[in-house]
Amino acid sequence: MLSVRSHLTVLLWIWMGIGVACQSLSSNEEASKKASAELLDTKLTLIMTHLEHNQEDAALQEIRALLRESPESPQVLAVGGIVYLFFSRVPTAIEYLEKAYKLQPTSDVGLNLSAAYLAGNRTKKAKPLLQRLLVDEKYENRERIYHNLGLAFEQENNFVLAEMNYQNALMENPTYYLSHYRLGLLYGKNGKNRQAVEHFSKSIALCPACYEPVQELATLYIERKNSKKAAALVSKFLEEKNMPAPIKAQARALLGRARASSPTQTQDIQ
């Protein structure tokens, strides 16, 4: 399902300078250092897995322990920022991610920091950071940079530049469903319903388990007196397996709303 975590970059575990640092160590020391790094990697990956499986409390307890043990580790700080952002603890998330980015100024950490800035409506910090990240031509996930730039401009009600950056994201990666979703919202706000339907539909096709585009498209259908399409869309979504109970309840309520709508005339979407 779309959620806070689906708007974040998956942090890549980059261990800084271990090979160089170990050159002057004995084989035992080198083996010990490598084992410690691998253990930390495992713990951090487990925390992210907890978040993916809706085990938020376990993730929070484990990252708190790691932050006490390794308060200067850029990897720990970066994951700490992601966890606290997941809990909407935005100032704390920014604090940890800023520290992580200062210690390890990679594009992945910078992108997560930009997400935290955007969550706190700090577009004046997010935009210059994202523009610097675009300079890194080797970064493979450039669509995420453009997408976050789109979010920044959308927060500032600059819909022209928001649209341009979402389109740039899709030029980099046509399968990036989040940009399709945001374009759907943007077009819907501006009365461009056909374009909204197109991009919501693409977002759903690329991420069938994501509820938000289904909700937006079904609501648009209902508003345009096309409850039959809305009901069919939500019914298909409810066939998804392993759906969290709160999402299933929302989808069932939306299906009930669609079925309760009995229009006298179906309106074409313009």
C-alpha positions as CSV (number, residue, x, y, z in Angstrom):
1,M,0.0,0.0,0.0
2,L,1.1,3.6,-0.6
3,S,2.3,5.0,2.7
4,V,5.0,7.2,4.2
5,R,7.6,4.5,3.4
6,S,6.6,4.2,-0.2
7,H,7.7,7.8,-0.7
8,L,11.2,7.1,0.6
9,T,14.2,5.8,-1.2
10,V,15.2,2.3,-0.1
11,L,18.5,3.0,1.6
12,L,21.5,1.3,0.0
13,W,23.9,-0.1,2.5
14,I,27.2,1.5,1.5
15,W,30.0,0.8,3.9
16,M,32.4,3.7,3.7
17,G,36.1,2.9,3.3
18,I,36.2,-0.4,5.0
19,G,38.6,-1.9,2.5
20,V,41.0,1.0,2.8
21,A,40.7,1.2,6.6
22,C,41.5,-2.5,6.9
23,Q,44.7,-2.5,4.9
24,S,46.8,-1.6,7.9
25,L,45.0,-4.0,10.3
26,S,46.0,-7.6,11.1
27,S,44.0,-10.4,9.6
28,N,42.2,-10.9,12.9
29,E,41.4,-7.3,13.3
30,E,40.2,-7.1,9.7
31,A,38.0,-10.2,10.1
32,S,36.5,-8.7,13.3
33,K,35.8,-5.4,11.6
34,K,34.2,-7.1,8.7
35,A,32.1,-9.3,11.0
36,S,30.9,-6.2,12.9
37,A,30.0,-4.4,9.7
38,E,28.0,-7.4,8.4
39,L,26.2,-7.7,11.8
40,L,25.2,-4.1,11.6
41,D,24.1,-4.5,8.0
42,T,21.9,-7.4,9.1
43,K,20.3,-5.4,12.0
44,L,19.6,-2.5,9.7
45,T,18.1,-4.6,7.0
46,L,15.9,-6.3,9.7
47,I,14.6,-2.9,10.8
48,M,13.6,-2.0,7.3
49,T,11.9,-5.4,7.0
50,H,9.9,-4.7,10.1
51,L,8.6,-1.5,8.6
52,E,7.7,-3.3,5.4
53,H,5.7,-5.9,7.4
54,N,3.9,-3.3,9.5
55,Q,5.9,-4.2,12.6
56,E,6.5,-0.6,13.5
57,D,7.1,-1.1,17.3
58,A,9.8,-3.6,16.7
59,A,11.6,-1.3,14.2
60,L,11.4,1.6,16.6
61,Q,12.8,-0.4,19.6
62,E,15.7,-1.8,17.5
63,I,16.7,1.5,15.9
64,R,16.7,3.2,19.3
65,A,19.1,0.5,20.6
66,L,21.4,1.0,17.6
67,L,21.4,4.7,17.9
68,R,22.6,4.3,21.5
69,E,25.3,1.9,20.5
70,S,26.4,3.7,17.3
71,P,25.4,7.4,17.5
72,E,27.9,8.4,14.9
73,S,27.3,5.7,12.3
74,P,25.9,7.3,9.1
75,Q,24.1,4.1,8.2
76,V,22.4,3.9,11.6
77,L,21.6,7.6,11.5
78,A,20.1,7.3,8.0
79,V,17.9,4.4,9.0
80,G,16.9,6.2,12.2
81,G,15.8,9.1,10.1
82,I,13.6,6.7,7.9
83,V,12.1,5.1,11.0
84,Y,11.2,8.4,12.6
85,L,9.8,9.7,9.3
86,F,7.6,6.6,9.2
87,F,6.2,7.7,12.6
88,S,5.8,11.3,11.3
89,R,8.4,12.5,13.8
90,V,9.6,14.9,11.1
91,P,12.0,17.1,13.2
92,T,13.8,14.0,14.6
93,A,13.9,12.4,11.2
94,I,15.5,15.6,9.7
95,E,18.0,15.7,12.6
96,Y,19.3,12.2,12.0
97,L,19.3,12.4,8.2
98,E,21.2,15.7,8.2
99,K,23.8,14.1,10.4
100,A,24.0,11.1,8.2
101,Y,24.3,13.2,5.0
102,K,27.1,15.2,6.6
103,L,29.0,12.0,7.4
104,Q,28.0,10.2,4.1
105,P,26.9,12.6,1.4
106,T,25.6,10.1,-1.0
107,S,22.6,10.6,-3.3
108,D,20.6,7.9,-1.5
109,V,20.9,9.6,1.9
110,G,20.4,13.0,0.3
111,L,17.2,11.9,-1.3
112,N,15.8,10.5,2.0
113,L,16.8,13.9,3.6
114,S,14.8,15.7,0.9
115,A,11.8,13.5,1.6
116,A,12.0,14.5,5.3
117,Y,12.3,18.2,4.3
118,L,9.2,17.8,2.2
119,A,7.3,16.1,5.0
120,G,8.1,19.2,7.1
121,N,7.1,21.6,4.2
122,R,10.7,22.8,4.0
123,T,10.8,23.3,0.3
124,K,13.4,26.0,0.5
125,K,15.8,23.3,1.8
126,A,14.6,20.5,-0.3
127,K,14.9,22.1,-3.7
128,P,18.5,23.2,-3.7
129,L,19.5,19.8,-2.2
130,L,17.6,18.0,-5.0
131,Q,19.1,20.2,-7.7
132,R,22.6,19.3,-6.3
133,L,21.7,15.6,-6.4
134,L,20.9,15.9,-10.2
135,V,24.5,16.6,-10.8
136,D,25.3,13.0,-9.9
137,E,25.0,11.5,-13.3
138,K,26.0,8.1,-12.0
139,Y,23.0,7.9,-9.7
140,E,20.6,5.3,-11.1
141,N,17.3,6.4,-9.5
142,R,17.1,9.9,-11.0
143,E,13.3,9.6,-11.4
144,R,13.1,9.9,-7.6
145,I,15.0,13.1,-7.6
146,Y,12.7,14.6,-10.2
147,H,9.7,13.2,-8.4
148,N,10.7,14.9,-5.1
149,L,11.3,18.2,-7.1
150,G,7.7,17.8,-8.4
151,L,6.5,17.4,-4.8
152,A,8.4,20.5,-3.8
153,F,6.9,22.7,-6.5
154,E,3.4,21.2,-5.9
155,Q,3.7,22.2,-2.3
156,E,4.4,25.8,-3.5
157,N,1.4,25.6,-5.8
158,N,3.6,25.9,-8.9
159,F,1.7,23.3,-10.8
160,V,3.5,24.0,-14.1
161,L,6.9,23.1,-12.7
162,A,5.4,20.2,-10.6
163,E,4.0,18.7,-13.8
164,M,7.2,19.2,-15.7
165,N,9.2,17.4,-13.0
166,Y,6.8,14.5,-12.7
167,Q,7.0,14.1,-16.5
168,N,10.8,14.2,-16.2
169,A,10.6,11.4,-13.7
170,L,8.6,9.3,-16.1
171,M,11.0,10.0,-18.9
172,E,13.7,8.6,-16.7
173,N,11.5,5.6,-15.6
174,P,8.1,5.2,-17.3
175,T,7.2,2.6,-14.6
176,Y,7.6,4.9,-11.6
177,Y,4.0,4.6,-10.3
178,L,4.3,7.4,-7.8
179,S,4.8,10.0,-10.4
180,H,1.8,8.7,-12.3
181,Y,-0.2,8.9,-9.1
182,R,0.9,12.5,-8.4
183,L,0.1,13.5,-12.0
184,G,-3.4,12.0,-11.6
185,L,-3.9,14.2,-8.5
186,L,-2.5,17.2,-10.2
187,Y,-4.7,16.9,-13.3
188,G,-7.8,16.1,-11.1
189,K,-7.3,19.3,-9.2
190,N,-7.2,21.3,-12.4
191,G,-10.2,19.6,-13.9
192,K,-8.3,17.6,-16.5
193,N,-10.2,14.4,-15.8
194,R,-9.2,12.4,-18.8
195,Q,-5.5,12.9,-18.0
196,A,-6.2,12.1,-14.3
197,V,-7.9,8.8,-15.3
198,E,-5.0,7.9,-17.5
199,H,-2.4,8.4,-14.9
200,F,-4.4,6.9,-12.0
201,S,-4.9,3.8,-14.2
202,K,-1.2,3.5,-15.0
203,S,-0.4,3.8,-11.4
204,I,-2.8,1.0,-10.5
205,A,-1.5,-1.2,-13.3
206,L,2.1,-0.7,-12.0
207,C,1.2,-1.2,-8.3
208,P,-2.0,-3.2,-8.0
209,A,-1.7,-3.4,-4.2
210,C,-1.6,0.4,-3.8
211,Y,-4.9,1.7,-2.4
212,E,-4.6,5.5,-2.9
213,P,-4.8,5.5,-6.7
214,V,-7.7,3.1,-6.6
215,Q,-9.5,5.4,-4.1
216,E,-8.9,8.5,-6.2
217,L,-10.0,6.9,-9.5
218,A,-13.0,5.3,-7.9
219,T,-14.0,8.6,-6.3
220,L,-13.6,10.3,-9.7
221,Y,-15.8,7.7,-11.3
222,I,-18.5,8.2,-8.6
223,E,-18.4,11.9,-8.9
224,R,-18.9,11.6,-12.7
225,K,-21.9,9.3,-12.1
226,N,-20.1,6.2,-13.3
227,S,-20.6,4.0,-10.2
228,K,-20.4,0.8,-12.2
229,K,-16.8,1.4,-13.2
230,A,-16.0,2.5,-9.6
231,A,-17.5,-0.7,-8.1
232,A,-15.7,-2.9,-10.6
233,L,-12.4,-1.2,-9.8
234,V,-12.7,-1.5,-6.1
235,S,-13.9,-5.1,-6.3
236,K,-10.8,-6.1,-8.3
237,F,-8.6,-4.3,-5.7
238,L,-10.2,-6.3,-2.9
239,E,-9.0,-9.5,-4.6
240,E,-5.5,-8.6,-3.5
241,K,-4.0,-11.0,-1.0
242,N,-2.4,-10.1,2.4
243,M,-4.2,-6.7,2.5
244,P,-3.9,-4.9,5.9
245,A,-7.2,-4.9,7.7
246,P,-7.5,-1.0,7.9
247,I,-7.0,-0.8,4.1
248,K,-9.5,-3.6,3.5
249,A,-12.1,-1.8,5.7
250,Q,-11.6,1.5,3.7
251,A,-11.9,-0.3,0.4
252,R,-15.1,-2.1,1.5
253,A,-16.6,1.2,2.6
254,L,-15.7,2.7,-0.8
255,L,-17.3,-0.2,-2.6
256,G,-20.4,0.3,-0.6
257,R,-20.5,3.9,-1.6
258,A,-20.0,3.0,-5.2
259,R,-22.9,0.4,-5.1
260,A,-25.1,2.9,-3.3
261,S,-24.7,5.4,-6.1
262,S,-27.5,4.9,-8.6
263,P,-27.1,7.6,-11.2
264,T,-29.8,8.5,-13.6
265,Q,-27.2,9.5,-16.2
266,T,-23.6,8.6,-16.7
267,Q,-21.4,11.6,-17.4
268,D,-18.5,11.3,-19.7
269,I,-15.1,12.2,-18.3
270,Q,-13.7,15.2,-20.0
